[in-house]
């Protein structure tokens, strides 16, 4: 869907790279093969998944797990 490389571009993503309000994920310049940044706009399905993951993350944070 994104064309992004799983090992080097997707798996290293952190929440700071995700803008839930704008519904986009960003690869910062210098982190891609061509050194340019990229932005991926969420599909509705991905936005729902991201919101569910954020809810899970917040529950773990409140429990002191992370």
mmCIF file as Biopython writes it, N, C-alpha, C and O atoms, coordinates in Angstrom:
data_model
#
loop_
_atom_site.group_PDB
_atom_site.id
_atom_site.type_symbol
_atom_site.label_atom_id
_atom_site.label_alt_id
_atom_site.label_comp_id
_atom_site.label_asym_id
_atom_site.label_entity_id
_atom_site.label_seq_id
_atom_site.pdbx_PDB_ins_code
_atom_site.Cartn_x
_atom_site.Cartn_y
_atom_site.Cartn_z
_atom_site.occupancy
_atom_site.B_iso_or_equiv
_atom_site.auth_seq_id
_atom_site.auth_asym_id
_atom_site.pdbx_PDB_model_num
ATOM 1   N N  . UNK A ? 1  ? 0.820   -1.195 0.000  1.0 0.0 1  A 1 
ATOM 2   C CA . UNK A ? 1  ? 0.000   0.000  0.000  1.0 0.0 1  A 1 
ATOM 3   C C  . UNK A ? 1  ? 0.872   1.271  0.000  1.0 0.0 1  A 1 
ATOM 4   O O  . UNK A ? 1  ? 0.536   2.256  -0.657 1.0 0.0 1  A 1 
ATOM 5   N N  . UNK A ? 2  ? 1.980   1.239  0.733  1.0 0.0 2  A 1 
ATOM 6   C CA . UNK A ? 2  ? 2.810   2.436  0.827  1.0 0.0 2  A 1 
ATOM 7   C C  . UNK A ? 2  ? 4.010   2.401  -0.107 1.0 0.0 2  A 1 
ATOM 8   O O  . UNK A ? 2  ? 4.493   3.448  -0.539 1.0 0.0 2  A 1 
ATOM 9   N N  . UNK A ? 3  ? 4.494   1.203  -0.422 1.0 0.0 3  A 1 
ATOM 10  C CA . UNK A ? 3  ? 5.735   1.076  -1.161 1.0 0.0 3  A 1 
ATOM 11  C C  . UNK A ? 3  ? 6.948   1.249  -0.262 1.0 0.0 3  A 1 
ATOM 12  O O  . UNK A ? 3  ? 8.085   1.210  -0.732 1.0 0.0 3  A 1 
ATOM 13  N N  . UNK A ? 4  ? 6.707   1.440  1.035  1.0 0.0 4  A 1 
ATOM 14  C CA . UNK A ? 4  ? 7.800   1.614  1.972  1.0 0.0 4  A 1 
ATOM 15  C C  . UNK A ? 4  ? 8.438   0.271  2.285  1.0 0.0 4  A 1 
ATOM 16  O O  . UNK A ? 4  ? 7.766   -0.760 2.256  1.0 0.0 4  A 1 
ATOM 17  N N  . UNK A ? 5  ? 9.720   0.278  2.581  1.0 0.0 5  A 1 
ATOM 18  C CA . UNK A ? 5  ? 10.452  -0.929 2.947  1.0 0.0 5  A 1 
ATOM 19  C C  . UNK A ? 5  ? 10.128  -1.281 4.401  1.0 0.0 5  A 1 
ATOM 20  O O  . UNK A ? 5  ? 10.223  -0.437 5.291  1.0 0.0 5  A 1 
ATOM 21  N N  . UNK A ? 6  ? 9.748   -2.532 4.624  1.0 0.0 6  A 1 
ATOM 22  C CA . UNK A ? 6  ? 9.298   -2.953 5.959  1.0 0.0 6  A 1 
ATOM 23  C C  . UNK A ? 6  ? 10.416  -2.812 6.990  1.0 0.0 6  A 1 
ATOM 24  O O  . UNK A ? 6  ? 10.238  -2.123 7.994  1.0 0.0 6  A 1 
ATOM 25  N N  . UNK A ? 7  ? 11.550  -3.444 6.763  1.0 0.0 7  A 1 
ATOM 26  C CA . UNK A ? 7  ? 12.622  -3.458 7.761  1.0 0.0 7  A 1 
ATOM 27  C C  . UNK A ? 7  ? 13.220  -2.074 8.037  1.0 0.0 7  A 1 
ATOM 28  O O  . UNK A ? 7  ? 13.461  -1.722 9.191  1.0 0.0 7  A 1 
ATOM 29  N N  . UNK A ? 8  ? 13.452  -1.310 7.003  1.0 0.0 8  A 1 
ATOM 30  C CA . UNK A ? 8  ? 14.184  -0.054 7.197  1.0 0.0 8  A 1 
ATOM 31  C C  . UNK A ? 8  ? 13.305  1.184  7.308  1.0 0.0 8  A 1 
ATOM 32  O O  . UNK A ? 8  ? 13.777  2.222  7.771  1.0 0.0 8  A 1 
ATOM 33  N N  . UNK A ? 9  ? 12.041  1.106  6.898  1.0 0.0 9  A 1 
ATOM 34  C CA . UNK A ? 9  ? 11.193  2.306  6.913  1.0 0.0 9  A 1 
ATOM 35  C C  . UNK A ? 9  ? 9.948   2.158  7.792  1.0 0.0 9  A 1 
ATOM 36  O O  . UNK A ? 9  ? 9.568   3.110  8.473  1.0 0.0 9  A 1 
ATOM 37  N N  . UNK A ? 10 ? 9.315   1.000  7.793  1.0 0.0 10 A 1 
ATOM 38  C CA . UNK A ? 10 ? 8.072   0.853  8.564  1.0 0.0 10 A 1 
ATOM 39  C C  . UNK A ? 10 ? 8.346   0.459  10.014 1.0 0.0 10 A 1 
ATOM 40  O O  . UNK A ? 10 ? 7.842   1.102  10.935 1.0 0.0 10 A 1 
ATOM 41  N N  . UNK A ? 11 ? 9.138   -0.592 10.222 1.0 0.0 11 A 1 
ATOM 42  C CA . UNK A ? 11 ? 9.359   -1.072 11.585 1.0 0.0 11 A 1 
ATOM 43  C C  . UNK A ? 11 ? 10.038  -0.048 12.500 1.0 0.0 11 A 1 
ATOM 44  O O  . UNK A ? 11 ? 9.748   -0.037 13.697 1.0 0.0 11 A 1 
ATOM 45  N N  . UNK A ? 12 ? 10.923  0.809  11.994 1.0 0.0 12 A 1 
ATOM 46  C CA . UNK A ? 12 ? 11.530  1.807  12.886 1.0 0.0 12 A 1 
ATOM 47  C C  . UNK A ? 12 ? 10.607  2.980  13.254 1.0 0.0 12 A 1 
ATOM 48  O O  . UNK A ? 12 ? 10.982  3.815  14.076 1.0 0.0 12 A 1 
ATOM 49  N N  . UNK A ? 13 ? 9.415   3.057  12.663 1.0 0.0 13 A 1 
ATOM 50  C CA . UNK A ? 13 ? 8.523   4.181  12.960 1.0 0.0 13 A 1 
ATOM 51  C C  . UNK A ? 13 ? 8.186   4.230  14.447 1.0 0.0 13 A 1 
ATOM 52  O O  . UNK A ? 13 ? 8.016   3.201  15.100 1.0 0.0 13 A 1 
ATOM 53  N N  . UNK A ? 14 ? 8.096   5.444  14.958 1.0 0.0 14 A 1 
ATOM 54  C CA . UNK A ? 14 ? 7.691   5.691  16.338 1.0 0.0 14 A 1 
ATOM 55  C C  . UNK A ? 14 ? 6.474   6.596  16.307 1.0 0.0 14 A 1 
ATOM 56  O O  . UNK A ? 14 ? 6.138   7.173  15.273 1.0 0.0 14 A 1 
ATOM 57  N N  . UNK A ? 15 ? 5.815   6.713  17.456 1.0 0.0 15 A 1 
ATOM 58  C CA . UNK A ? 15 ? 4.598   7.531  17.500 1.0 0.0 15 A 1 
ATOM 59  C C  . UNK A ? 15 ? 4.869   8.972  17.089 1.0 0.0 15 A 1 
ATOM 60  O O  . UNK A ? 15 ? 3.965   9.646  16.596 1.0 0.0 15 A 1 
ATOM 61  N N  . UNK A ? 16 ? 6.083   9.455  17.278 1.0 0.0 16 A 1 
ATOM 62  C CA . UNK A ? 16 ? 6.395   10.837 16.879 1.0 0.0 16 A 1 
ATOM 63  C C  . UNK A ? 16 ? 6.326   11.020 15.357 1.0 0.0 16 A 1 
ATOM 64  O O  . UNK A ? 16 ? 6.273   12.151 14.872 1.0 0.0 16 A 1 
ATOM 65  N N  . UNK A ? 17 ? 6.327   9.922  14.608 1.0 0.0 17 A 1 
ATOM 66  C CA . UNK A ? 17 ? 6.224   9.981  13.150 1.0 0.0 17 A 1 
ATOM 67  C C  . UNK A ? 17 ? 4.775   9.905  12.665 1.0 0.0 17 A 1 
ATOM 68  O O  . UNK A ? 17 ? 4.509   9.998  11.467 1.0 0.0 17 A 1 
ATOM 69  N N  . UNK A ? 18 ? 3.854   9.737  13.595 1.0 0.0 18 A 1 
ATOM 70  C CA . UNK A ? 18 ? 2.442   9.556  13.251 1.0 0.0 18 A 1 
ATOM 71  C C  . UNK A ? 18 ? 1.659   10.774 13.722 1.0 0.0 18 A 1 
ATOM 72  O O  . UNK A ? 18 ? 1.741   11.166 14.886 1.0 0.0 18 A 1 
ATOM 73  N N  . UNK A ? 19 ? 0.904   11.364 12.811 1.0 0.0 19 A 1 
ATOM 74  C CA . UNK A ? 19 ? 0.032   12.487 13.149 1.0 0.0 19 A 1 
ATOM 75  C C  . UNK A ? 19 ? -1.403  11.987 13.014 1.0 0.0 19 A 1 
ATOM 76  O O  . UNK A ? 19 ? -1.954  11.921 11.915 1.0 0.0 19 A 1 
ATOM 77  N N  . UNK A ? 20 ? -1.994  11.639 14.150 1.0 0.0 20 A 1 
ATOM 78  C CA . UNK A ? 20 ? -3.352  11.078 14.123 1.0 0.0 20 A 1 
ATOM 79  C C  . UNK A ? 20 ? -4.386  12.109 13.697 1.0 0.0 20 A 1 
ATOM 80  O O  . UNK A ? 20 ? -5.390  11.757 13.078 1.0 0.0 20 A 1 
ATOM 81  N N  . UNK A ? 21 ? -4.156  13.368 14.016 1.0 0.0 21 A 1 
ATOM 82  C CA . UNK A ? 21 ? -5.089  14.432 13.627 1.0 0.0 21 A 1 
ATOM 83  C C  . UNK A ? 21 ? -5.113  14.610 12.106 1.0 0.0 21 A 1 
ATOM 84  O O  . UNK A ? 21 ? -6.179  14.690 11.495 1.0 0.0 21 A 1 
ATOM 85  N N  . UNK A ? 22 ? -3.919  14.671 11.506 1.0 0.0 22 A 1 
ATOM 86  C CA . UNK A ? 22 ? -3.805  14.868 10.060 1.0 0.0 22 A 1 
ATOM 87  C C  . UNK A ? 22 ? -3.962  13.560 9.291  1.0 0.0 22 A 1 
ATOM 88  O O  . UNK A ? 22 ? -4.065  13.556 8.065  1.0 0.0 22 A 1 
ATOM 89  N N  . UNK A ? 23 ? -3.980  12.440 10.033 1.0 0.0 23 A 1 
ATOM 90  C CA . UNK A ? 23 ? -4.099  11.107 9.441  1.0 0.0 23 A 1 
ATOM 91  C C  . UNK A ? 23 ? -2.983  10.847 8.439  1.0 0.0 23 A 1 
ATOM 92  O O  . UNK A ? 23 ? -3.218  10.539 7.271  1.0 0.0 23 A 1 
ATOM 93  N N  . UNK A ? 24 ? -1.721  10.989 8.958  1.0 0.0 24 A 1 
ATOM 94  C CA . UNK A ? 24 ? -0.571  10.736 8.111  1.0 0.0 24 A 1 
ATOM 95  C C  . UNK A ? 24 ? 0.594   10.204 8.941  1.0 0.0 24 A 1 
ATOM 96  O O  . UNK A ? 24 ? 0.692   10.440 10.146 1.0 0.0 24 A 1 
ATOM 97  N N  . UNK A ? 25 ? 1.471   9.480  8.253  1.0 0.0 25 A 1 
ATOM 98  C CA . UNK A ? 25 ? 2.724   9.012  8.836  1.0 0.0 25 A 1 
ATOM 99  C C  . UNK A ? 25 ? 3.846   9.601  7.989  1.0 0.0 25 A 1 
ATOM 100 O O  . UNK A ? 25 ? 3.719   9.740  6.772  1.0 0.0 25 A 1 
ATOM 101 N N  . UNK A ? 26 ? 4.953   9.947  8.660  1.0 0.0 26 A 1 
ATOM 102 C CA . UNK A ? 26 ? 6.049   10.610 7.965  1.0 0.0 26 A 1 
ATOM 103 C C  . UNK A ? 26 ? 7.343   9.825  8.124  1.0 0.0 26 A 1 
ATOM 104 O O  . UNK A ? 26 ? 7.643   9.293  9.193  1.0 0.0 26 A 1 
ATOM 105 N N  . UNK A ? 27 ? 8.090   9.768  7.051  1.0 0.0 27 A 1 
ATOM 106 C CA . UNK A ? 27 ? 9.477   9.319  7.101  1.0 0.0 27 A 1 
ATOM 107 C C  . UNK A ? 27 ? 10.316  10.580 6.994  1.0 0.0 27 A 1 
ATOM 108 O O  . UNK A ? 27 ? 10.181  11.340 6.035  1.0 0.0 27 A 1 
ATOM 109 N N  . UNK A ? 28 ? 11.166  10.799 7.955  1.0 0.0 28 A 1 
ATOM 110 C CA . UNK A ? 28 ? 11.976  12.019 7.988  1.0 0.0 28 A 1 
ATOM 111 C C  . UNK A ? 28 ? 13.047  11.979 6.899  1.0 0.0 28 A 1 
ATOM 112 O O  . UNK A ? 28 ? 13.531  10.905 6.540  1.0 0.0 28 A 1 
ATOM 113 N N  . UNK A ? 29 ? 13.414  13.139 6.377  1.0 0.0 29 A 1 
ATOM 114 C CA . UNK A ? 29 ? 14.533  13.192 5.422  1.0 0.0 29 A 1 
ATOM 115 C C  . UNK A ? 29 ? 15.780  12.564 6.046  1.0 0.0 29 A 1 
ATOM 116 O O  . UNK A ? 29 ? 16.078  12.775 7.222  1.0 0.0 29 A 1 
ATOM 117 N N  . UNK A ? 30 ? 16.489  11.801 5.245  1.0 0.0 30 A 1 
ATOM 118 C CA . UNK A ? 30 ? 17.688  11.129 5.721  1.0 0.0 30 A 1 
ATOM 119 C C  . UNK A ? 30 ? 17.448  9.704  6.189  1.0 0.0 30 A 1 
ATOM 120 O O  . UNK A ? 30 ? 18.398  8.969  6.457  1.0 0.0 30 A 1 
ATOM 121 N N  . UNK A ? 31 ? 16.177  9.305  6.291  1.0 0.0 31 A 1 
ATOM 122 C CA . UNK A ? 31 ? 15.869  7.951  6.763  1.0 0.0 31 A 1 
ATOM 123 C C  . UNK A ? 31 ? 15.434  7.021  5.643  1.0 0.0 31 A 1 
ATOM 124 O O  . UNK A ? 31 ? 15.106  5.861  5.892  1.0 0.0 31 A 1 
ATOM 125 N N  . UNK A ? 32 ? 15.426  7.517  4.414  1.0 0.0 32 A 1 
ATOM 126 C CA . UNK A ? 32 ? 14.985  6.708  3.282  1.0 0.0 32 A 1 
ATOM 127 C C  . UNK A ? 32 ? 16.165  6.446  2.340  1.0 0.0 32 A 1 
ATOM 128 O O  . UNK A ? 32 ? 17.223  7.065  2.457  1.0 0.0 32 A 1 
ATOM 129 N N  . UNK A ? 33 ? 15.961  5.533  1.426  1.0 0.0 33 A 1 
ATOM 130 C CA . UNK A ? 33 ? 17.033  5.154  0.495  1.0 0.0 33 A 1 
ATOM 131 C C  . UNK A ? 33 ? 17.560  6.357  -0.292 1.0 0.0 33 A 1 
ATOM 132 O O  . UNK A ? 33 ? 18.765  6.484  -0.506 1.0 0.0 33 A 1 
ATOM 133 N N  . UNK A ? 34 ? 16.651  7.237  -0.720 1.0 0.0 34 A 1 
ATOM 134 C CA . UNK A ? 34 ? 17.082  8.404  -1.496 1.0 0.0 34 A 1 
ATOM 135 C C  . UNK A ? 34 ? 17.294  9.640  -0.620 1.0 0.0 34 A 1 
ATOM 136 O O  . UNK A ? 34 ? 17.519  10.739 -1.127 1.0 0.0 34 A 1 
ATOM 137 N N  . UNK A ? 35 ? 17.218  9.447  0.703  1.0 0.0 35 A 1 
ATOM 138 C CA . UNK A ? 35 ? 17.456  10.497 1.698  1.0 0.0 35 A 1 
ATOM 139 C C  . UNK A ? 35 ? 16.351  11.555 1.766  1.0 0.0 35 A 1 
ATOM 140 O O  . UNK A ? 35 ? 16.447  12.490 2.560  1.0 0.0 35 A 1 
ATOM 141 N N  . UNK A ? 36 ? 15.295  11.418 0.936  1.0 0.0 36 A 1 
ATOM 142 C CA . UNK A ? 36 ? 14.192  12.362 0.986  1.0 0.0 36 A 1 
ATOM 143 C C  . UNK A ? 36 ? 13.120  11.888 1.961  1.0 0.0 36 A 1 
ATOM 144 O O  . UNK A ? 36 ? 12.982  10.688 2.197  1.0 0.0 36 A 1 
ATOM 145 N N  . UNK A ? 37 ? 12.374  12.807 2.517  1.0 0.0 37 A 1 
ATOM 146 C CA . UNK A ? 37 ? 11.279  12.441 3.393  1.0 0.0 37 A 1 
ATOM 147 C C  . UNK A ? 37 ? 10.070  11.999 2.582  1.0 0.0 37 A 1 
ATOM 148 O O  . UNK A ? 37 ? 9.980   12.262 1.382  1.0 0.0 37 A 1 
ATOM 149 N N  . UNK A ? 38 ? 9.151   11.328 3.247  1.0 0.0 38 A 1 
ATOM 150 C CA . UNK A ? 38 ? 7.909   10.908 2.593  1.0 0.0 38 A 1 
ATOM 151 C C  . UNK A ? 38 ? 6.758   11.032 3.575  1.0 0.0 38 A 1 
ATOM 152 O O  . UNK A ? 38 ? 6.949   10.966 4.789  1.0 0.0 38 A 1 
ATOM 153 N N  . UNK A ? 39 ? 5.564   11.211 3.036  1.0 0.0 39 A 1 
ATOM 154 C CA . UNK A ? 39 ? 4.351   11.272 3.846  1.0 0.0 39 A 1 
ATOM 155 C C  . UNK A ? 39 ? 3.347   10.287 3.261  1.0 0.0 39 A 1 
ATOM 156 O O  . UNK A ? 39 ? 3.154   10.221 2.047  1.0 0.0 39 A 1 
ATOM 157 N N  . UNK A ? 40 ? 2.714   9.528  4.142  1.0 0.0 40 A 1 
ATOM 158 C CA . UNK A ? 40 ? 1.671   8.595  3.715  1.0 0.0 40 A 1 
ATOM 159 C C  . UNK A ? 40 ? 0.378   8.969  4.407  1.0 0.0 40 A 1 
ATOM 160 O O  . UNK A ? 40 ? 0.315   9.003  5.636  1.0 0.0 40 A 1 
ATOM 161 N N  . UNK A ? 41 ? -0.659  9.251  3.624  1.0 0.0 41 A 1 
ATOM 162 C CA . UNK A ? 41 ? -1.971  9.572  4.182  1.0 0.0 41 A 1 
ATOM 163 C C  . UNK A ? 41 ? -2.713  8.286  4.502  1.0 0.0 41 A 1 
ATOM 164 O O  . UNK A ? 41 ? -2.720  7.351  3.702  1.0 0.0 41 A 1 
ATOM 165 N N  . UNK A ? 42 ? -3.339  8.239  5.675  1.0 0.0 42 A 1 
ATOM 166 C CA . UNK A ? 42 ? -4.047  7.044  6.114  1.0 0.0 42 A 1 
ATOM 167 C C  . UNK A ? 42 ? -5.295  6.794  5.285  1.0 0.0 42 A 1 
ATOM 168 O O  . UNK A ? 42 ? -5.996  7.727  4.892  1.0 0.0 42 A 1 
ATOM 169 N N  . UNK A ? 43 ? -5.559  5.530  5.028  1.0 0.0 43 A 1 
ATOM 170 C CA . UNK A ? 43 ? -6.870  5.124  4.544  1.0 0.0 43 A 1 
ATOM 171 C C  . UNK A ? 43 ? -7.781  5.110  5.769  1.0 0.0 43 A 1 
ATOM 172 O O  . UNK A ? 43 ? -7.291  5.188  6.896  1.0 0.0 43 A 1 
ATOM 173 N N  . UNK A ? 44 ? -9.077  5.014  5.574  1.0 0.0 44 A 1 
ATOM 174 C CA . UNK A ? 44 ? -10.000 4.952  6.709  1.0 0.0 44 A 1 
ATOM 175 C C  . UNK A ? 44 ? -9.704  3.734  7.585  1.0 0.0 44 A 1 
ATOM 176 O O  . UNK A ? 44 ? -9.751  3.819  8.812  1.0 0.0 44 A 1 
ATOM 177 N N  . UNK A ? 45 ? -9.400  2.609  6.952  1.0 0.0 45 A 1 
ATOM 178 C CA . UNK A ? 45 ? -9.099  1.388  7.698  1.0 0.0 45 A 1 
ATOM 179 C C  . UNK A ? 45 ? -7.836  1.556  8.528  1.0 0.0 45 A 1 
ATOM 180 O O  . UNK A ? 45 ? -7.792  1.146  9.688  1.0 0.0 45 A 1 
ATOM 181 N N  . UNK A ? 46 ? -6.811  2.157  7.937  1.0 0.0 46 A 1 
ATOM 182 C CA . UNK A ? 46 ? -5.570  2.372  8.672  1.0 0.0 46 A 1 
ATOM 183 C C  . UNK A ? 46 ? -5.770  3.364  9.814  1.0 0.0 46 A 1 
ATOM 184 O O  . UNK A ? 46 ? -5.200  3.181  10.889 1.0 0.0 46 A 1 
ATOM 185 N N  . UNK A ? 47 ? -6.560  4.399  9.604  1.0 0.0 47 A 1 
ATOM 186 C CA . UNK A ? 47 ? -6.839  5.369  10.666 1.0 0.0 47 A 1 
ATOM 187 C C  . UNK A ? 47 ? -7.505  4.676  11.853 1.0 0.0 47 A 1 
ATOM 188 O O  . UNK A ? 47 ? -7.182  4.969  13.004 1.0 0.0 47 A 1 
ATOM 189 N N  . UNK A ? 48 ? -8.431  3.761  11.578 1.0 0.0 48 A 1 
ATOM 190 C CA . UNK A ? 48 ? -9.094  3.010  12.646 1.0 0.0 48 A 1 
ATOM 191 C C  . UNK A ? 48 ? -8.084  2.148  13.400 1.0 0.0 48 A 1 
ATOM 192 O O  . UNK A ? 48 ? -8.093  2.110  14.631 1.0 0.0 48 A 1 
ATOM 193 N N  . UNK A ? 49 ? -7.223  1.462  12.669 1.0 0.0 49 A 1 
ATOM 194 C CA . UNK A ? 49 ? -6.201  0.617  13.284 1.0 0.0 49 A 1 
ATOM 195 C C  . UNK A ? 49 ? -5.246  1.448  14.141 1.0 0.0 49 A 1 
ATOM 196 O O  . UNK A ? 49 ? -4.926  1.058  15.264 1.0 0.0 49 A 1 
ATOM 197 N N  . UNK A ? 50 ? -4.795  2.577  13.626 1.0 0.0 50 A 1 
ATOM 198 C CA . UNK A ? 50 ? -3.886  3.453  14.368 1.0 0.0 50 A 1 
ATOM 199 C C  . UNK A ? 50 ? -4.546  3.925  15.660 1.0 0.0 50 A 1 
ATOM 200 O O  . UNK A ? 50 ? -3.899  3.958  16.707 1.0 0.0 50 A 1 
ATOM 201 N N  . UNK A ? 51 ? -5.820  4.290  15.599 1.0 0.0 51 A 1 
ATOM 202 C CA . UNK A ? 51 ? -6.531  4.717  16.810 1.0 0.0 51 A 1 
ATOM 203 C C  . UNK A ? 51 ? -6.631  3.582  17.829 1.0 0.0 51 A 1 
ATOM 204 O O  . UNK A ? 51 ? -6.504  3.818  19.031 1.0 0.0 51 A 1 
ATOM 205 N N  . UNK A ? 52 ? -6.856  2.361  17.363 1.0 0.0 52 A 1 
ATOM 206 C CA . UNK A ? 52 ? -6.914  1.210  18.268 1.0 0.0 52 A 1 
ATOM 207 C C  . UNK A ? 52 ? -5.549  0.953  18.903 1.0 0.0 52 A 1 
ATOM 208 O O  . UNK A ? 52 ? -5.466  0.663  20.097 1.0 0.0 52 A 1 
ATOM 209 N N  . UNK A ? 53 ? -4.484  1.055  18.118 1.0 0.0 53 A 1 
ATOM 210 C CA . UNK A ? 53 ? -3.138  0.873  18.645 1.0 0.0 53 A 1 
ATOM 211 C C  . UNK A ? 53 ? -2.793  1.962  19.662 1.0 0.0 53 A 1 
ATOM 212 O O  . UNK A ? 53 ? -2.136  1.686  20.666 1.0 0.0 53 A 1 
ATOM 213 N N  . UNK A ? 54 ? -3.227  3.185  19.411 1.0 0.0 54 A 1 
ATOM 214 C CA . UNK A ? 54 ? -2.986  4.284  20.349 1.0 0.0 54 A 1 
ATOM 215 C C  . UNK A ? 54 ? -3.714  4.026  21.669 1.0 0.0 54 A 1 
ATOM 216 O O  . UNK A ? 54 ? -3.166  4.269  22.745 1.0 0.0 54 A 1 
ATOM 217 N N  . UNK A ? 55 ? -4.932  3.541  21.581 1.0 0.0 55 A 1 
ATOM 218 C CA . UNK A ? 55 ? -5.693  3.221  22.795 1.0 0.0 55 A 1 
ATOM 219 C C  . UNK A ? 55 ? -4.970  2.141  23.599 1.0 0.0 55 A 1 
ATOM 220 O O  . UNK A ? 55 ? -4.859  2.245  24.820 1.0 0.0 55 A 1 
ATOM 221 N N  . UNK A ? 56 ? -4.481  1.111  22.922 1.0 0.0 56 A 1 
ATOM 222 C CA . UNK A ? 56 ? -3.719  0.048  23.594 1.0 0.0 56 A 1 
ATOM 223 C C  . UNK A ? 56 ? -2.454  0.608  24.227 1.0 0.0 56 A 1 
ATOM 224 O O  . UNK A ? 56 ? -2.109  0.253  25.355 1.0 0.0 56 A 1 
ATOM 225 N N  . UNK A ? 57 ? -1.768  1.476  23.507 1.0 0.0 57 A 1 
ATOM 226 C CA . UNK A ? 57 ? -0.548  2.082  24.022 1.0 0.0 57 A 1 
ATOM 227 C C  . UNK A ? 57 ? -0.828  2.897  25.279 1.0 0.0 57 A 1 
ATOM 228 O O  . UNK A ? 57 ? -0.085  2.812  26.256 1.0 0.0 57 A 1 
ATOM 229 N N  . UNK A ? 58 ? -1.887  3.676  25.254 1.0 0.0 58 A 1 
ATOM 230 C CA . UNK A ? 58 ? -2.233  4.491  26.418 1.0 0.0 58 A 1 
ATOM 231 C C  . UNK A ? 58 ? -2.576  3.622  27.622 1.0 0.0 58 A 1 
ATOM 232 O O  . UNK A ? 58 ? -2.215  3.968  28.747 1.0 0.0 58 A 1 
ATOM 233 N N  . UNK A ? 59 ? -3.258  2.511  27.415 1.0 0.0 59 A 1 
ATOM 234 C CA . UNK A ? 59 ? -3.578  1.593  28.509 1.0 0.0 59 A 1 
ATOM 235 C C  . UNK A ? 59 ? -2.298  1.015  29.109 1.0 0.0 59 A 1 
ATOM 236 O O  . UNK A ? 59 ? -2.175  0.917  30.330 1.0 0.0 59 A 1 
ATOM 237 N N  . UNK A ? 60 ? -1.351  0.633  28.261 1.0 0.0 60 A 1 
ATOM 238 C CA . UNK A ? 60 ? -0.058  0.122  28.745 1.0 0.0 60 A 1 
ATOM 239 C C  . UNK A ? 60 ? 0.717   1.203  29.490 1.0 0.0 60 A 1 
ATOM 240 O O  . UNK A ? 60 ? 1.368   0.923  30.496 1.0 0.0 60 A 1 
ATOM 241 N N  . UNK A ? 61 ? 0.647   2.425  29.001 1.0 0.0 61 A 1 
ATOM 242 C CA . UNK A ? 61 ? 1.339   3.544  29.667 1.0 0.0 61 A 1 
ATOM 243 C C  . UNK A ? 61 ? 0.758   3.780  31.047 1.0 0.0 61 A 1 
ATOM 244 O O  . UNK A ? 61 ? 1.497   3.949  32.017 1.0 0.0 61 A 1 
ATOM 245 N N  . UNK A ? 62 ? -0.569  3.794  31.138 1.0 0.0 62 A 1 
ATOM 246 C CA . UNK A ? 62 ? -1.241  4.027  32.426 1.0 0.0 62 A 1 
ATOM 247 C C  . UNK A ? 62 ? -0.974  2.901  33.417 1.0 0.0 62 A 1 
ATOM 248 O O  . UNK A ? 62 ? -0.940  3.125  34.627 1.0 0.0 62 A 1 
ATOM 249 N N  . UNK A ? 63 ? -0.783  1.686  32.897 1.0 0.0 63 A 1 
ATOM 250 C CA . UNK A ? 63 ? -0.499  0.538  33.759 1.0 0.0 63 A 1 
ATOM 251 C C  . UNK A ? 63 ? 0.973   0.506  34.183 1.0 0.0 63 A 1 
ATOM 252 O O  . UNK A ? 63 ? 1.361   -0.320 35.010 1.0 0.0 63 A 1 
ATOM 253 N N  . UNK A ? 64 ? 1.797   1.403  33.618 1.0 0.0 64 A 1 
ATOM 254 C CA . UNK A ? 64 ? 3.192   1.458  33.951 1.0 0.0 64 A 1 
ATOM 255 C C  . UNK A ? 64 ? 4.055   0.456  33.203 1.0 0.0 64 A 1 
ATOM 256 O O  . UNK A ? 64 ? 5.224   0.263  33.538 1.0 0.0 64 A 1 
ATOM 257 N N  . UNK A ? 65 ? 3.487   -0.177 32.198 1.0 0.0 65 A 1 
ATOM 258 C CA . UNK A ? 65 ? 4.228   -1.148 31.402 1.0 0.0 65 A 1 
ATOM 259 C C  . UNK A ? 65 ? 5.217   -0.458 30.475 1.0 0.0 65 A 1 
ATOM 260 O O  . UNK A ? 65 ? 6.321   -0.955 30.255 1.0 0.0 65 A 1 
ATOM 261 N N  . UNK A ? 66 ? 4.821   0.684  29.935 1.0 0.0 66 A 1 
ATOM 262 C CA . UNK A ? 66 ? 5.738   1.464  29.103 1.0 0.0 66 A 1 
ATOM 263 C C  . UNK A ? 66 ? 5.782   2.888  29.601 1.0 0.0 66 A 1 
ATOM 264 O O  . UNK A ? 66 ? 6.497   3.717  29.037 1.0 0.0 66 A 1 
#
